């Protein structure tokens, strides 16, 4: 009976150790994958990951840098579009203003700032139907 107990304790110890090690090693990878899913849904994640250390932490750090750069670029584009919308005059100005406003709303939606108004899609946006050729599940 002692031998059985000793073997059971060793097996349970290895199982718990494997769970803890796997969780700490692959948590950054899970964070990156979750962020990529949000990006594929055309929404930028609020923030990326945490300050964990591990073999995949550099990947998580680079993902965080990428997200912050994307967010800064989107915000800069939104500001530039807002500044240009006010200065549009001439024939077709109202249509152009509406198109640019729709692009601004799409970008803000991507950043998670506003909800879309009226359910209208912005100019140039694609439907949410999956592309049968591009991203095939394995």
C-alpha positions as CSV (number, residue, x, y, z in Angstrom):
1,X,0.0,0.0,0.0
2,X,2.9,2.4,0.7
3,X,4.4,1.8,-2.7
4,X,1.0,2.6,-4.4
5,X,0.6,5.8,-2.4
6,X,4.2,6.9,-3.2
7,X,3.7,6.3,-6.9
8,X,0.3,8.1,-6.8
9,X,1.9,11.1,-5.1
10,X,4.7,11.2,-7.7
11,X,2.3,11.0,-10.6
12,X,0.0,13.7,-9.2
13,X,3.1,15.9,-8.5
14,X,4.3,15.6,-12.1
15,X,0.8,16.3,-13.4
16,X,0.4,19.4,-11.3
17,X,3.9,20.6,-12.2
18,X,3.2,20.1,-15.9
19,X,-0.1,22.1,-15.6
20,X,1.7,25.0,-13.9
21,X,4.6,25.0,-16.3
22,X,2.4,24.8,-19.3
23,X,0.2,27.6,-18.1
24,X,3.1,29.9,-17.3
25,X,4.9,29.1,-20.5
26,X,2.0,29.4,-23.0
27,X,0.0,32.2,-21.4
28,X,1.7,34.9,-23.5
29,X,0.9,32.8,-26.6
30,X,-2.8,32.6,-25.6
31,X,-2.8,36.4,-25.2
32,X,-1.4,37.0,-28.7
33,X,-3.8,34.5,-30.2
34,X,-6.8,36.2,-28.5
35,X,-5.6,39.5,-29.8
36,X,-5.2,38.2,-33.3
37,X,-8.8,36.9,-33.2
38,X,-10.0,40.4,-32.2
39,X,-8.0,42.0,-35.0
40,X,-9.4,39.5,-37.5
41,X,-12.9,40.6,-36.3
42,X,-11.8,44.1,-37.2
43,X,-11.5,45.3,-33.6
44,X,-8.2,46.2,-32.0
45,X,-7.7,44.8,-28.5
46,X,-7.6,47.4,-25.7
47,X,-4.2,46.2,-24.4
48,X,-2.0,43.2,-25.1
49,X,-0.9,40.8,-22.5
50,X,0.8,41.2,-19.2
51,X,4.3,41.5,-17.8
52,X,4.9,37.8,-17.5
53,X,8.3,36.3,-18.0
54,X,8.8,33.2,-20.0
55,X,10.1,31.8,-23.3
56,X,7.2,33.4,-25.3
57,X,7.3,36.8,-23.6
58,X,9.3,38.5,-26.3
59,X,6.5,37.6,-28.8
60,X,3.9,39.1,-26.5
61,X,6.0,42.2,-26.1
62,X,6.4,42.7,-29.8
63,X,2.6,42.1,-30.2
64,X,2.0,44.8,-27.7
65,X,4.3,47.2,-29.5
66,X,2.5,46.4,-32.8
67,X,-0.9,47.1,-31.2
68,X,0.1,50.4,-29.8
69,X,1.6,51.5,-33.1
70,X,-1.6,50.5,-34.9
71,X,-3.7,52.3,-32.4
72,X,-1.6,55.5,-32.7
73,X,-1.8,55.4,-36.5
74,X,-5.6,54.9,-36.5
75,X,-6.0,57.8,-34.1
76,X,-3.7,60.0,-36.2
77,X,-5.7,59.1,-39.3
78,X,-9.0,59.9,-37.6
79,X,-7.7,63.3,-36.5
80,X,-6.5,64.0,-40.1
81,X,-9.8,62.9,-41.6
82,X,-11.8,65.1,-39.1
83,X,-9.7,68.1,-40.0
84,X,-10.1,67.6,-43.7
85,X,-13.9,67.0,-43.5
86,X,-14.5,70.6,-42.4
87,X,-12.6,72.0,-45.4
88,X,-14.5,70.2,-48.2
89,X,-16.4,72.6,-50.5
90,X,-17.6,72.5,-54.0
91,X,-19.9,70.2,-56.0
92,X,-20.4,66.8,-54.4
93,X,-19.1,68.1,-51.1
94,X,-21.9,66.6,-49.0
95,X,-21.4,63.1,-50.6
96,X,-17.7,63.3,-49.9
97,X,-18.3,64.5,-46.3
98,X,-20.6,61.5,-45.8
99,X,-18.1,59.1,-47.2
100,X,-15.3,60.4,-45.0
101,X,-17.6,60.5,-41.9
102,X,-18.4,56.8,-42.6
103,X,-14.7,56.0,-42.8
104,X,-14.1,57.8,-39.5
105,X,-16.9,55.8,-37.8
106,X,-15.4,52.6,-39.1
107,X,-12.0,53.5,-37.7
108,X,-13.5,54.5,-34.4
109,X,-15.5,51.3,-34.3
110,X,-12.2,49.4,-34.9
111,X,-10.6,51.2,-32.0
112,X,-13.7,50.5,-29.8
113,X,-14.6,54.1,-29.3
114,X,-18.1,54.3,-30.8
115,X,-20.9,52.0,-31.8
116,X,-22.0,52.2,-35.5
117,X,-25.0,54.4,-36.1
118,X,-27.9,52.9,-38.0
119,X,-26.1,49.7,-38.9
120,X,-24.7,51.2,-42.1
121,X,-21.5,49.8,-43.4
122,X,-18.8,52.3,-44.2
123,X,-17.7,53.0,-47.8
124,X,-15.2,50.3,-48.9
125,X,-15.9,47.9,-46.1
126,X,-16.4,44.3,-46.9
127,X,-19.2,42.0,-45.7
128,X,-18.5,39.7,-42.7
129,X,-18.8,36.6,-44.8
130,X,-15.7,34.5,-44.6
131,X,-13.5,34.2,-47.6
132,X,-13.5,30.5,-48.7
133,X,-10.0,30.7,-50.2
134,X,-8.0,32.9,-47.9
135,X,-8.4,31.5,-44.4
136,X,-9.1,27.9,-44.5
137,X,-9.4,26.1,-41.1
138,X,-7.0,23.2,-40.6
